[in-house]
């Protein structure tokens, strides 16, 4: 079993330093196999903000995979926005905009969904689709496969009609064929989980987990938090850890169990005939 710490929307330049220190302590205490950062490292893509983000990530005690968000593209500097949109990100963080992490149990692929031509919305290009397919098809089917993006495939519960990633339906169809089990995203500053099967025409379940804002002062009515995810091929446990003013504590958790090609929440397992004691499944 692997543990992935999923943090998002740090917004250096608008960060709360006390919460930032608390997050480092909590990450160290839980020793994740991988720390995933799903975009919006900075508030306005300024040099000092990226330097602060880099210095912060240098203090991670565990491997990390980072993708940019729309705030990591300059807003007011028109030349940089359209000619060198992620130049500072590549200079201070990494020049790999589509990073990969693989070990004996998990394969994680990150994709840059930020675009210069839109202020908030994201997209995945046809070239990126081919990259996703090529990467995931090279990995063994025995690995738990995770896609990391910044923008959303699924709306938050309190917004039924947000702008979703462009070509979302096509992307979902392709990642289903690649055997992706889980998508990690941010952007909305809301913490929630869902099954892409409930929103798209798929034959298999693909879980999606959104993380809220980890350390910024832009909470949008939700406390700062991140997701601590334990997973293997048949189980996923997502713990939402939120800041209580002194430290990060578990505020809510959701567990899923895979039955054939479908993920079921733990409370669904008894209804479907799953016996936690026996470990067996039989339809009722």
DRENDRENFI-437280 format. One record per residue: residue in one letter; x, y, z of N, C-alpha, C in turn. Coordinates in steps of 0.02 Angstrom, whole numbers, padded with zeros to 5 digits, always signed. Example, Ala and Ser with C-alpha at 12.3 -4.5 7.8 and 13.67 -1.06 7.14 Angstrom:
REM residues 2
a+00660-00284+00390+00615-00225+00390+00660-00165+00390
s+00642-00112+00354+00684-00053+00357+00645+00002+00394
This chain:
REM residues 284
x+00042-00060+00000+00000+00000+00000+00044+00062+00000
x+00023+00112-00037+00059+00176-00041+00016+00231-00010
x+00051+00284+00013+00017+00343+00040+00039+00404-00001
x-00010+00439-00028+00003+00499-00069-00026+00560-00033
x+00015+00609-00020-00008+00673+00007-00024+00719-00052
x-00087+00740-00057-00110+00780-00114-00124+00850-00089
x-00081+00898-00108-00090+00967-00088-00099+01010-00151
x-00132+01066-00143-00148+01107-00202-00157+01179-00183
x-00151+01224-00232-00169+01294-00226-00138+01327-00164
x-00071+01326-00164-00035+01356-00108-00035+01433-00112
x-00031+01459-00173-00035+01531-00184+00016+01571-00143
x+00080+01553-00152+00132+01593-00119+00126+01666-00142
x+00131+01710-00096+00114+01781-00106+00051+01798-00067
x+00010+01747-00054-00050+01753-00012-00052+01695+00039
x+00006+01668+00056+00007+01610+00101+00004+01632+00174
x-00021+01586+00216-00020+01595+00288+00042+01555+00314
x+00091+01591+00340+00154+01558+00357+00147+01508+00414
x+00103+01522+00461+00092+01475+00516+00064+01409+00489
x+00015+01414+00444-00014+01354+00416+00037+01318+00372
x+00079+01355+00337+00130+01324+00295+00178+01282+00337
x+00198+01308+00395+00242+01270+00439+00206+01209+00467
x+00142+01218+00484+00102+01162+00509+00095+01107+00458
x+00089+01125+00394+00083+01075+00342+00147+01034+00336
x+00204+01066+00339+00267+01030+00336+00273+00980+00393
x+00252+01000+00452+00254+00955+00510+00208+00895+00500
x+00148+00908+00473+00100+00854+00463+00124+00806+00409
x+00153+00832+00356+00179+00789+00303+00236+00745+00330
x+00279+00774+00369+00335+00736+00397+00310+00680+00443
x+00257+00694+00481+00230+00646+00528+00199+00586+00493
x+00172+00596+00432+00137+00542+00398+00179+00506+00346
x+00239+00529+00335+00288+00496+00290+00256+00470+00225
x+00228+00513+00183+00197+00490+00121+00249+00461+00072
x+00227+00415+00030+00270+00388-00022+00283+00441-00075
x+00235+00487-00085+00241+00539-00136+00198+00599-00115
x+00225+00659-00126+00186+00720-00117+00169+00747-00186
x+00104+00753-00199+00080+00781-00263+00056+00852-00251
x+00080+00898-00292+00059+00968-00289+00022+00983-00355
x-00044+00994-00350-00083+01001-00412-00098+01073-00431
x-00045+01114-00433-00050+01180-00464-00065+01239-00420
x-00060+01298-00451-00066+01363-00417-00019+01369-00359
x+00046+01364-00375+00098+01372-00326+00102+01445-00303
x+00087+01491-00348+00095+01563-00334+00029+01600-00343
x+00029+01662-00320-00030+01704-00329-00028+01742-00395
x+00030+01769-00412+00035+01809-00474+00097+01792-00515
x+00126+01733-00505+00182+01709-00545+00242+01757-00543
x+00253+01789-00485+00309+01835-00477+00372+01797-00457
x+00430+01828-00470+00493+01796-00454+00497+01776-00380
x+00480+01824-00335+00487+01810-00263+00438+01756-00241
x+00381+01751-00273+00333+01699-00256+00358+01630-00276
x+00388+01626-00335+00416+01562-00356+00477+01543-00313
x+00516+01591-00293+00573+01577-00249+00548+01550-00182
x+00495+01580-00156+00466+01556-00093+00439+01485-00101
x+00407+01471-00158+00381+01404-00171+00438+01353-00176
x+00491+01371-00212+00548+01326-00219+00579+01312-00152
x+00590+01363-00112+00620+01354-00046+00577+01309-00002
x+00512+01315-00010+00465+01274+00029+00470+01201+00007
x+00468+01190-00058+00472+01121-00084+00539+01088-00067
x+00592+01128-00063+00657+01101-00045+00657+01072+00026
x+00607+01090+00066+00603+01065+00134+00561+01001+00139
x+00533+00979+00083+00497+00915+00083+00546+00859+00100
x+00523+00812+00140+00565+00756+00159+00550+00694+00117
x+00507+00701+00067+00486+00643+00027+00483+00662-00046
x+00482+00614-00091+00478+00629-00163+00416+00670-00179
x+00420+00711-00231+00363+00753-00249+00354+00753-00325
x+00292+00766-00344+00273+00776-00415+00230+00839-00417
x+00250+00887-00460+00219+00953-00460+00197+00971-00530
x+00136+00998-00536+00113+01026-00600+00091+01098-00588
x+00093+01140-00640+00073+01211-00633-00002+01220-00636
x-00024+01279-00614-00094+01299-00620-00099+01365-00657
x-00159+01390-00666-00169+01452-00704-00137+01512-00670
x-00132+01512-00603-00101+01568-00568-00025+01569-00577
x+00003+01516-00604+00075+01513-00615+00095+01542-00683
x+00046+01568-00719+00057+01606-00780+00047+01680-00764
x+00094+01725-00784+00086+01796-00768+00019+01823-00793
x-00012+01865-00753-00078+01893-00771-00070+01960-00806
x-00030+02005-00778-00026+02074-00802+00030+02086-00852
x+00082+02044-00851+00137+02050-00898+00117+02014-00962
x+00090+02052-01010+00061+02023-01070+00113+01986-01112
x+00173+02013-01117+00225+01982-01157+00242+01913-01129
x+00254+01911-01063+00271+01847-01033+00212+01799-01034
x+00152+01826-01027+00093+01783-01025+00085+01744-01090
x+00097+01776-01146+00083+01743-01210+00145+01716-01245
x+00204+01742-01229+00265+01719-01262+00303+01670-01217
x+00307+01685-01152+00343+01642-01105+00299+01629-01044
x+00243+01596-01053+00193+01591-00999+00218+01556-00936
x+00259+01504-00944+00281+01466-00886+00357+01469-00878
x+00387+01523-00904+00460+01530-00901+00484+01531-00828
x+00450+01568-00785+00472+01572-00715+00460+01506-00678
x+00405+01474-00694+00392+01408-00665+00449+01360-00682
x+00468+01359-00746+00521+01313-00768+00589+01333-00739
x+00598+01397-00729+00662+01421-00702+00670+01401-00628
x+00617+01410-00589+00624+01400-00517+00599+01332-00492
x+00552+01301-00527+00522+01239-00502+00548+01179-00541
x+00529+01173-00604+00552+01119-00647+00535+01135-00719
x+00577+01114-00765+00562+01125-00836+00521+01067-00865
x+00504+01019-00823+00462+00963-00844+00390+00978-00827
x+00350+00997-00877+00281+01016-00866+00234+00956-00862
x+00259+00897-00881+00219+00836-00880+00259+00781-00845
x+00269+00787-00779+00314+00742-00743+00283+00673-00730
x+00326+00626-00713+00305+00557-00700+00340+00531-00637
x+00304+00491-00598+00333+00456-00541+00310+00383-00545
x+00357+00337-00538+00341+00266-00541+00381+00229-00488
x+00348+00184-00451+00384+00138-00408+00353+00069-00416
x+00361+00026-00367+00337-00043-00374+00261-00050-00370
x+00226+00004-00347+00154-00002-00337+00113+00050-00374
x+00140+00109-00386+00101+00162-00417+00137+00193-00476
x+00098+00217-00524+00123+00255-00581+00083+00320-00585
x+00117+00376-00579+00084+00441-00576+00108+00485-00633
x+00062+00512-00671+00078+00556-00728+00045+00624-00716
x+00085+00677-00719+00059+00744-00712+00054+00778-00780
x+00003+00819-00789-00007+00855-00852-00022+00928-00837
x+00010+00973-00875-00003+01044-00869-00068+01062-00905
x-00118+01085-00868-00182+01105-00899-00190+01181-00903
x-00140+01220-00879-00145+01293-00880-00133+01320-00951
x-00169+01372-00970-00164+01401-01036-00162+01477-01032
x-00124+01507-01079-00118+01580-01081-00181+01615-01104
x-00218+01583-01148-00275+01616-01180-00337+01620-01137
x-00335+01590-01079-00392+01593-01034-00368+01608-00964
x-00407+01647-00927-00385+01667-00860-00391+01610-00810
x-00444+01570-00815-00457+01520-00764-00461+01449-00792
x-00490+01441-00850-00506+01374-00874-00444+01337-00898
x-00449+01271-00902-00393+01230-00922-00409+01186-00981
x-00357+01155-01008-00366+01112-01067-00311+01060-01068
x-00325+01006-01105-00275+00956-01121-00273+00951-01197
x-00214+00960-01225-00206+00960-01298-00205+00889-01325
x-00210+00884-01392-00205+00818-01423-00136+00788-01413
x-00084+00829-01414-00017+00804-01401-00012+00777-01329
x-00043+00812-01283-00042+00789-01213-00081+00724-01205
x-00136+00719-01242-00174+00656-01241-00131+00597-01264
x-00094+00608-01317-00050+00556-01342+00005+00540-01291
x+00029+00592-01258+00080+00582-01205+00051+00540-01148
x-00010+00556-01126-00042+00519-01072-00048+00446-01092
x-00073+00433-01153-00082+00364-01175-00015+00327-01179
x+00034+00360-01207+00099+00327-01215+00129+00309-01147
x+00124+00355-01100+00151+00343-01033+00115+00286-00997
x+00049+00292-00992+00012+00242-00954+00014+00173-00986
x+00017+00170-01052+00019+00104-01084+00086+00069-01074
x+00137+00106-01056+00202+00074-01043+00205+00044-00973
x+00158+00063-00929+00160+00039-00860+00121-00026-00853
x+00144-00069-00810+00111-00132-00797+00040-00121-00772
x-00005-00165-00791-00074-00162-00767-00079-00177-00692
x-00025-00201-00663-00024-00215-00591-00014-00152-00550
x+00006-00097-00583+00017-00034-00547-00048+00005-00539
x-00053+00040-00485-00109+00086-00474-00092+00151-00511
x-00134+00170-00560-00118+00225-00605-00156+00289-00586
x-00118+00344-00581-00146+00408-00558-00129+00463-00608
x-00178+00503-00626-00168+00562-00668-00175+00624-00624
x-00129+00672-00631-00130+00734-00592-00139+00793-00639
x-00189+00835-00626-00202+00896-00664-00218+00952-00615
x-00223+01012-00640-00245+01067-00597-00320+01078-00600
x-00348+01077-00660-00418+01095-00670-00465+01035-00662
x-00530+01050-00659-00578+01000-00639-00611+00964-00697
x-00623+00899-00687-00665+00859-00731-00736+00856-00705
x-00744+00867-00640-00809+00860-00607-00823+00924-00567
x-00884+00950-00570-00899+01011-00533-00902+00999-00458
x-00885+01049-00418-00894+01042-00346-00968+01038-00329
x-00985+01010-00272-01056+00999-00255-01098+01063-00255
x-01067+01120-00242-01106+01182-00237-01106+01222-00302
x-01083+01191-00357-01082+01225-00422-01095+01174-00477
x-01154+01173-00503-01174+01121-00550-01151+01136-00622
x-01127+01196-00635-01110+01213-00705-01046+01254-00711
x-00990+01229-00685-00927+01266-00694-00896+01249-00762
x-00846+01285-00781-00810+01268-00842-00762+01210-00827
x-00770+01155-00862-00728+01097-00851-00669+01097-00900
x-00622+01052-00889-00565+01046-00935-00590+01035-01007
x-00562+01073-01053-00581+01065-01123-00562+00995-01147
x-00606+00964-01186-00599+00895-01210-00605+00845-01153
x-00640+00863-01100-00643+00820-01041-00669+00751-01057
x-00723+00747-01096-00753+00682-01111-00704+00638-01150
x-00668+00667-01196-00619+00628-01235-00562+00604-01190
x-00540+00649-01146-00486+00630-01100-00508+00573-01055
x-00568+00577-01028-00593+00525-00984-00597+00458-01020
x-00620+00460-01082-00624+00398-01122-00555+00368-01132
x-00506+00410-01146-00438+00386-01159-00406+00358-01095
x-00414+00394-01039-00382+00369-00978-00416+00306-00952
x-00479+00298-00968-00512+00235-00950-00479+00177-00987
x-00465+00186-01051-00432+00134-01090-00361+00121-01066
x-00330+00171-01034-00263+00164-01007-00262+00131-00938
x-00320+00122-00908-00323+00091-00843-00310+00137-00785
x-00323+00202-00794-00313+00250-00739-00365+00237-00685
x-00342+00237-00623-00386+00224-00566-00409+00287-00530
x-00367+00339-00532-00379+00398-00490-00353+00461-00525
x-00392+00515-00520-00371+00581-00544-00367+00628-00484
x-00312+00665-00480-00304+00715-00426-00304+00784-00457
x-00341+00831-00427-00348+00898-00455-00356+00949-00399
x-00357+01013-00418-00366+01067-00371-00411+01121-00400
x-00387+01183-00401-00417+01240-00436-00479+01269-00402
x-00525+01228-00379-00589+01253-00354-00585+01277-00282
x-00529+01262-00247-00523+01276-00175-00577+01241-00135
x-00601+01186-00161-00652+01145-00128-00626+01073-00124
x-00639+01040-00067-00620+00970-00059-00680+00926-00073
x-00674+00880-00120-00728+00834-00134-00702+00775-00175
x-00739+00720-00173-00722+00661-00213-00782+00642-00255
x-00769+00606-00309-00823+00585-00353-00798+00526-00395
x-00844+00497-00433-00829+00444-00480-00844+00471-00550
x-00795+00472-00593-00806+00499-00661-00860+00461-00698
x-00873+00400-00678-00925+00360-00710-00994+00391-00702
x-01003+00431-00649-01067+00463-00637-01076+00526-00680
x-01024+00548-00713-01026+00610-00752-01011+00600-00826
x-00981+00543-00843-00962+00530-00912-00983+00459-00930
x-00985+00446-00995-01005+00379-01018-00944+00333-01018
x-00933+00300-00962-00877+00254-00955-00902+00186-00932
x-00864+00135-00947-00883+00069-00924-00852+00051-00858
x-00800+00089-00838-00765+00076-00776-00767+00138-00732
x-00759+00128-00668-00753+00183-00620-00684+00214-00623
x-00680+00280-00618-00618+00316-00607-00631+00367-00552
x-00597+00360-00497-00607+00406-00443-00573+00472-00457
x-00601+00527-00432-00569+00592-00435-00571+00623-00366
x-00515+00652-00345-00511+00685-00280-00485+00755-00290
x-00523+00803-00265-00501+00873-00266-00476+00893-00198
x-00421+00929-00197-00396+00958-00135-00413+01032-00133
x-00428+01057-00073-00440+01128-00064-00375+01167-00066
x-00375+01226-00039-00313+01265-00037-00274+01247+00026
x-00211+01229+00017-00172+01202+00073-00152+01255+00123
x-00124+01311+00099-00095+01360+00146-00113+01432+00131
x-00153+01445+00080-00166+01515+00062-00223+01544+00103
x-00229+01610+00099-00282+01646+00134-00345+01652+00092
x-00347+01616+00036-00404+01620-00011-00447+01557-00003
x-00478+01549+00055-00511+01487+00072-00579+01476+00041
x-00613+01529+00019-00679+01523-00011-00728+01484+00033
x-00726+01501+00097-00774+01471+00143-00757+01403+00170
x-00699+01377+00152-00678+01311+00174-00610+01317+00209
x-00599+01281+00264-00534+01286+00299-00478+01259+00255
x-00417+01282+00268-00359+01256+00232-00353+01181+00244
x-00333+01145+00192-00328+01073+00200-00292+01040+00142
x-00282+00975+00150-00253+00934+00097-00279+00863+00105
x-00266+00821+00055-00288+00751+00057-00230+00705+00071
x-00240+00659+00118-00192+00606+00130-00225+00541+00106
x-00197+00511+00054-00230+00456+00018-00189+00392+00025
x-00220+00341+00054-00190+00274+00056-00223+00232+00002
x-00183+00196-00036-00212+00160-00093-00173+00097-00110
x-00211+00049-00137-00183-00008-00171-00231-00026-00227
x-00223-00083-00259-00263-00099-00318-00338-00106-00303
x-00356-00121-00241-00427-00133-00226-00455-00088-00172
x-00413-00045-00142-00438+00000-00090-00410+00070-00099
x-00450+00119-00085-00428+00189-00082-00460+00221-00021
x-00419+00251+00021-00444+00287+00080-00420+00359+00075
x-00467+00406+00072-00450+00477+00065-00467+00513+00130
x-00417+00537+00163-00425+00574+00225-00417+00648+00211
x-00468+00687+00224-00464+00759+00215-00438+00789+00281
x-00379+00816+00279-00348+00844+00340-00352+00920+00336
x-00381+00951+00386-00392+01024+00385-00359+01057+00445
x-00346+01120+00438-00312+01161+00489-00363+01183+00541
x-00349+01167+00605-00396+01185+00658-00374+01246+00698
x-00324+01281+00672-00297+01340+00707-00232+01326+00741
x-00217+01261+00750-00154+01241+00783-00116+01188+00744
x-00153+01144+00712-00122+01089+00675-00171+01062+00624
x-00147+01016+00582-00192+00982+00536-00220+00920+00569
x-00286+00911+00563-00320+00853+00592-00367+00824+00539
x-00385+00762+00548-00432+00731+00501-00502+00759+00513
x-00530+00788+00461-00598+00817+00466-00649+00771+00436
x-00629+00731+00387-00676+00687+00353-00635+00634+00315
x-00664+00576+00307-00630+00524+00268-00680+00486+00226
x-00657+00463+00169-00698+00424+00123-00658+00364+00100
x-00687+00305+00105-00654+00244+00084-00691+00212+00026
x-00653+00184-00020-00681+00149-00078-00651+00079-00082
x-00691+00033-00105-00668-00035-00117-00686-00053-00189
x-00639-00084-00225-00651-00100-00294-00680-00170-00301
x-00738-00174-00333-00771-00237-00347-00775-00243-00423
x-00736-00290-00450-00727-00297-00522-00700-00231-00549
x-00736-00195-00590-00708-00133-00619-00740-00070-00591
x-00772-00077-00533-00808-00020-00506-00788-00006-00433
x-00780+00059-00419-00765+00080-00350-00830+00093-00313
x-00834+00068-00252-00893+00078-00210-00871+00108-00144
x-00908+00158-00122-00895+00186-00056-00907+00133-00003
x-00873+00140+00053-00879+00090+00106-00951+00081+00128
x-00989+00136+00133-01058+00128+00155-01101+00092+00103
x-01076+00090+00040-01112+00053-00013-01097-00022-00009
x-01043-00041+00023-01022-00110+00021-01072-00156+00056
x-01097-00135+00114-01146-00177+00148-01210-00183+00107
x-01230-00126+00076-01290-00126+00036-01284-00173-00024
x-01223-00179-00051-01212-00221-00109-01196-00293-00091
x-01192-00308-00026-01179-00376-00006-01107-00391+00011
x-01065-00339+00017-00996-00349+00035-00990-00358+00110
x-00954-00410+00130-00944-00423+00201-00873-00405+00221
x-00863-00352+00262-00795-00332+00281-00759-00388+00318
x-00796-00431+00354-00764-00484+00392-00736-00538+00346
x-00775-00558+00297-00754-00613+00254-00710-00590+00197
x-00718-00525+00177-00681-00501+00119-00711-00524+00053
x-00771-00553+00056-00802-00578-00004-00858-00532-00028
x-00873-00537-00091-00928-00497-00119-00977-00544-00153
x-01040-00534-00137-01092-00570-00174-01152-00525-00181
x-01180-00520-00241-01237-00476-00251-01296-00497-00207
x-01336-00448-00187-01395-00463-00147-01457-00449-00188
